[in-house]
């Protein structure tokens, strides 16, 4: 790539820092940006800077927001008695796209991971307890991942919430719709068998 001028090499280097973007993809993106009109390039640069300047965490659920309280927490049509606990804002976005949940969210901003020195004080656990103590929440849906850390986090939260008069549920996991059993891993199959229900 030494045949490119330093300005292009610098852009490629920065684009390659994005997750899932290798050097070749970064090169293609740089070439695309180079072909853009000046106006489009300025709009792209402006949108990146506006993002950095305006995005903050919602003071209630810790979702990404343009204001102090996000649009979901501000929506009077949402069920404020049901709280879905997720790891990251992207998890909340996935659930929202499904249209299957109409309650509120609590984003932990991580999971417990003792190996990485991430305990309850490093995630938004204390804030979750404060929300439960308010007495408005009747059900907490734990929607953390099925990774070891996600399961440990869900179990930790469920244990700590046992002292409150709140129903604690866990999202189902198992064989995906359209999945072929011979390609499903053993842990997923075990979870599917344990979570089976009557038809």
One Martini backbone bead per residue (centre of mass of N, CA, C, O) as a GRO file, in nm:
protein
  199
    1UNK     BB    1   0.049   0.067   0.001
    2UNK     BB    2   0.290   0.273  -0.062
    3UNK     BB    3   0.148   0.408  -0.325
    4UNK     BB    4   0.012   0.584  -0.132
    5UNK     BB    5  -0.066   0.853   0.009
    6UNK     BB    6  -0.067   0.958   0.333
    7UNK     BB    7  -0.373   1.039   0.351
    8UNK     BB    8  -0.479   0.756   0.271
    9UNK     BB    9  -0.328   0.585   0.479
   10UNK     BB   10  -0.455   0.722   0.722
   11UNK     BB   11  -0.750   0.642   0.662
   12UNK     BB   12  -0.707   0.337   0.653
   13UNK     BB   13  -0.603   0.309   0.941
   14UNK     BB   14  -0.866   0.416   1.077
   15UNK     BB   15  -1.073   0.219   0.948
   16UNK     BB   16  -0.925  -0.051   1.055
   17UNK     BB   17  -1.029  -0.005   1.362
   18UNK     BB   18  -1.276  -0.125   1.298
   19UNK     BB   19  -1.490  -0.359   1.349
   20UNK     BB   20  -1.449  -0.592   1.084
   21UNK     BB   21  -1.208  -0.416   0.957
   22UNK     BB   22  -0.996  -0.446   0.718
   23UNK     BB   23  -0.764  -0.340   0.500
   24UNK     BB   24  -0.930  -0.384   0.239
   25UNK     BB   25  -1.191  -0.244   0.331
   26UNK     BB   26  -1.057   0.024   0.403
   27UNK     BB   27  -0.967   0.081   0.115
   28UNK     BB   28  -1.250   0.088  -0.015
   29UNK     BB   29  -1.361   0.315   0.162
   30UNK     BB   30  -1.152   0.528   0.085
   31UNK     BB   31  -1.223   0.527  -0.218
   32UNK     BB   32  -1.515   0.614  -0.177
   33UNK     BB   33  -1.460   0.881  -0.034
   34UNK     BB   34  -1.291   1.001  -0.268
   35UNK     BB   35  -1.550   0.992  -0.475
   36UNK     BB   36  -1.688   1.184  -0.327
   37UNK     BB   37  -1.829   1.452  -0.265
   38UNK     BB   38  -1.768   1.716  -0.077
   39UNK     BB   39  -2.049   1.730   0.052
   40UNK     BB   40  -2.063   1.431   0.148
   41UNK     BB   41  -1.803   1.440   0.318
   42UNK     BB   42  -1.902   1.665   0.509
   43UNK     BB   43  -2.151   1.513   0.614
   44UNK     BB   44  -1.996   1.280   0.736
   45UNK     BB   45  -1.818   1.446   0.928
   46UNK     BB   46  -2.056   1.586   1.072
   47UNK     BB   47  -2.199   1.328   1.181
   48UNK     BB   48  -1.964   1.241   1.359
   49UNK     BB   49  -1.945   1.497   1.535
   50UNK     BB   50  -2.241   1.502   1.630
   51UNK     BB   51  -2.228   1.235   1.775
   52UNK     BB   52  -2.002   1.315   1.981
   53UNK     BB   53  -2.170   1.572   2.096
   54UNK     BB   54  -2.482   1.443   2.152
   55UNK     BB   55  -2.425   1.177   2.273
   56UNK     BB   56  -2.586   0.996   2.538
   57UNK     BB   57  -2.694   0.879   2.841
   58UNK     BB   58  -2.953   0.770   2.978
   59UNK     BB   59  -3.064   0.834   3.307
   60UNK     BB   60  -3.237   0.559   3.325
   61UNK     BB   61  -3.121   0.316   3.101
   62UNK     BB   62  -2.848   0.375   2.917
   63UNK     BB   63  -2.905   0.475   2.653
   64UNK     BB   64  -2.884   0.608   2.358
   65UNK     BB   65  -2.887   0.976   2.334
   66UNK     BB   66  -2.994   1.323   2.267
   67UNK     BB   67  -3.100   1.308   2.564
   68UNK     BB   68  -3.150   1.261   2.893
   69UNK     BB   69  -3.413   1.120   2.780
   70UNK     BB   70  -3.534   0.878   2.614
   71UNK     BB   71  -3.793   0.781   2.405
   72UNK     BB   72  -3.877   0.529   2.568
   73UNK     BB   73  -3.893   0.658   2.857
   74UNK     BB   74  -4.101   0.890   2.735
   75UNK     BB   75  -4.313   0.667   2.675
   76UNK     BB   76  -4.642   0.636   2.787
   77UNK     BB   77  -4.706   0.350   2.626
   78UNK     BB   78  -4.531   0.209   2.814
   79UNK     BB   79  -4.442  -0.054   3.033
   80UNK     BB   80  -4.329   0.033   3.359
   81UNK     BB   81  -4.346  -0.272   3.500
   82UNK     BB   82  -4.141  -0.357   3.269
   83UNK     BB   83  -3.801  -0.495   3.271
   84UNK     BB   84  -3.526  -0.497   3.048
   85UNK     BB   85  -3.219  -0.673   3.064
   86UNK     BB   86  -2.915  -0.559   2.921
   87UNK     BB   87  -2.594  -0.507   2.805
   88UNK     BB   88  -2.651  -0.338   2.531
   89UNK     BB   89  -2.779  -0.124   2.300
   90UNK     BB   90  -2.794  -0.344   2.071
   91UNK     BB   91  -2.991  -0.530   2.224
   92UNK     BB   92  -3.226  -0.335   2.233
   93UNK     BB   93  -3.253  -0.297   1.927
   94UNK     BB   94  -3.327  -0.590   1.865
   95UNK     BB   95  -3.587  -0.601   2.032
   96UNK     BB   96  -3.729  -0.365   1.893
   97UNK     BB   97  -3.737  -0.491   1.606
   98UNK     BB   98  -3.932  -0.727   1.693
   99UNK     BB   99  -4.188  -0.610   1.872
  100UNK     BB  100  -4.207  -0.792   2.163
  101UNK     BB  101  -4.159  -0.520   2.339
  102UNK     BB  102  -4.329  -0.266   2.580
  103UNK     BB  103  -4.127  -0.182   2.774
  104UNK     BB  104  -3.851  -0.132   2.959
  105UNK     BB  105  -3.505  -0.048   3.020
  106UNK     BB  106  -3.175  -0.199   3.112
  107UNK     BB  107  -2.836  -0.099   3.080
  108UNK     BB  108  -2.531  -0.232   3.189
  109UNK     BB  109  -2.261  -0.201   3.018
  110UNK     BB  110  -2.231  -0.519   3.064
  111UNK     BB  111  -2.047  -0.782   3.236
  112UNK     BB  112  -1.957  -1.019   3.431
  113UNK     BB  113  -1.578  -1.043   3.488
  114UNK     BB  114  -1.339  -1.150   3.688
  115UNK     BB  115  -1.098  -1.188   3.483
  116UNK     BB  116  -1.153  -0.853   3.411
  117UNK     BB  117  -1.248  -0.690   3.666
  118UNK     BB  118  -1.580  -0.730   3.650
  119UNK     BB  119  -1.815  -0.598   3.849
  120UNK     BB  120  -2.094  -0.450   3.979
  121UNK     BB  121  -1.944  -0.157   3.973
  122UNK     BB  122  -1.892  -0.174   3.639
  123UNK     BB  123  -2.193  -0.177   3.628
  124UNK     BB  124  -2.559  -0.111   3.624
  125UNK     BB  125  -2.661  -0.235   3.910
  126UNK     BB  126  -2.730  -0.017   4.117
  127UNK     BB  127  -2.946   0.120   3.933
  128UNK     BB  128  -3.134  -0.121   3.925
  129UNK     BB  129  -3.201  -0.132   4.225
  130UNK     BB  130  -3.324   0.152   4.237
  131UNK     BB  131  -3.561   0.086   4.044
  132UNK     BB  132  -3.684  -0.137   4.220
  133UNK     BB  133  -3.722   0.034   4.485
  134UNK     BB  134  -3.951   0.222   4.371
  135UNK     BB  135  -4.202  -0.004   4.299
  136UNK     BB  136  -4.296  -0.019   3.983
  137UNK     BB  137  -4.172  -0.289   3.938
  138UNK     BB  138  -4.284  -0.636   3.851
  139UNK     BB  139  -4.083  -0.708   3.601
  140UNK     BB  140  -3.782  -0.898   3.518
  141UNK     BB  141  -3.601  -0.922   3.216
  142UNK     BB  142  -3.352  -1.145   3.126
  143UNK     BB  143  -3.126  -1.046   2.832
  144UNK     BB  144  -2.879  -1.198   2.833
  145UNK     BB  145  -2.648  -1.380   2.736
  146UNK     BB  146  -2.526  -1.729   2.684
  147UNK     BB  147  -2.284  -1.679   2.810
  148UNK     BB  148  -2.105  -1.711   3.083
  149UNK     BB  149  -2.135  -1.411   3.166
  150UNK     BB  150  -2.440  -1.381   3.112
  151UNK     BB  151  -2.533  -1.602   3.308
  152UNK     BB  152  -2.395  -1.490   3.562
  153UNK     BB  153  -2.545  -1.221   3.559
  154UNK     BB  154  -2.834  -1.332   3.576
  155UNK     BB  155  -2.793  -1.487   3.843
  156UNK     BB  156  -2.706  -1.250   4.016
  157UNK     BB  157  -2.960  -1.079   3.981
  158UNK     BB  158  -3.167  -1.287   4.076
  159UNK     BB  159  -3.054  -1.313   4.362
  160UNK     BB  160  -3.083  -1.001   4.439
  161UNK     BB  161  -3.407  -0.991   4.369
  162UNK     BB  162  -3.534  -1.183   4.591
  163UNK     BB  163  -3.595  -0.938   4.806
  164UNK     BB  164  -3.811  -0.867   4.602
  165UNK     BB  165  -4.137  -0.781   4.467
  166UNK     BB  166  -4.035  -0.956   4.191
  167UNK     BB  167  -4.042  -1.071   3.877
  168UNK     BB  168  -3.823  -1.323   3.737
  169UNK     BB  169  -3.701  -1.348   3.403
  170UNK     BB  170  -3.608  -1.549   3.113
  171UNK     BB  171  -3.508  -1.584   2.823
  172UNK     BB  172  -3.528  -1.782   2.570
  173UNK     BB  173  -3.352  -2.085   2.462
  174UNK     BB  174  -3.236  -2.249   2.148
  175UNK     BB  175  -3.372  -2.361   1.879
  176UNK     BB  176  -3.389  -2.240   1.585
  177UNK     BB  177  -3.571  -2.138   1.342
  178UNK     BB  178  -3.485  -2.372   1.093
  179UNK     BB  179  -3.316  -2.563   1.243
  180UNK     BB  180  -3.066  -2.811   1.245
  181UNK     BB  181  -2.987  -3.043   1.476
  182UNK     BB  182  -2.699  -3.134   1.361
  183UNK     BB  183  -2.595  -2.809   1.401
  184UNK     BB  184  -2.641  -2.808   1.703
  185UNK     BB  185  -2.528  -2.748   1.991
  186UNK     BB  186  -2.523  -2.895   2.301
  187UNK     BB  187  -2.608  -2.655   2.481
  188UNK     BB  188  -2.860  -2.576   2.318
  189UNK     BB  189  -3.002  -2.849   2.338
  190UNK     BB  190  -3.017  -2.860   2.643
  191UNK     BB  191  -3.184  -2.600   2.676
  192UNK     BB  192  -3.425  -2.695   2.504
  193UNK     BB  193  -3.501  -2.937   2.683
  194UNK     BB  194  -3.537  -2.775   2.954
  195UNK     BB  195  -3.753  -2.562   2.792
  196UNK     BB  196  -3.981  -2.727   2.744
  197UNK     BB  197  -4.323  -2.744   2.603
  198UNK     BB  198  -4.644  -2.750   2.566
  199UNK     BB  199  -4.901  -2.801   2.290
   0.00000   0.00000   0.00000
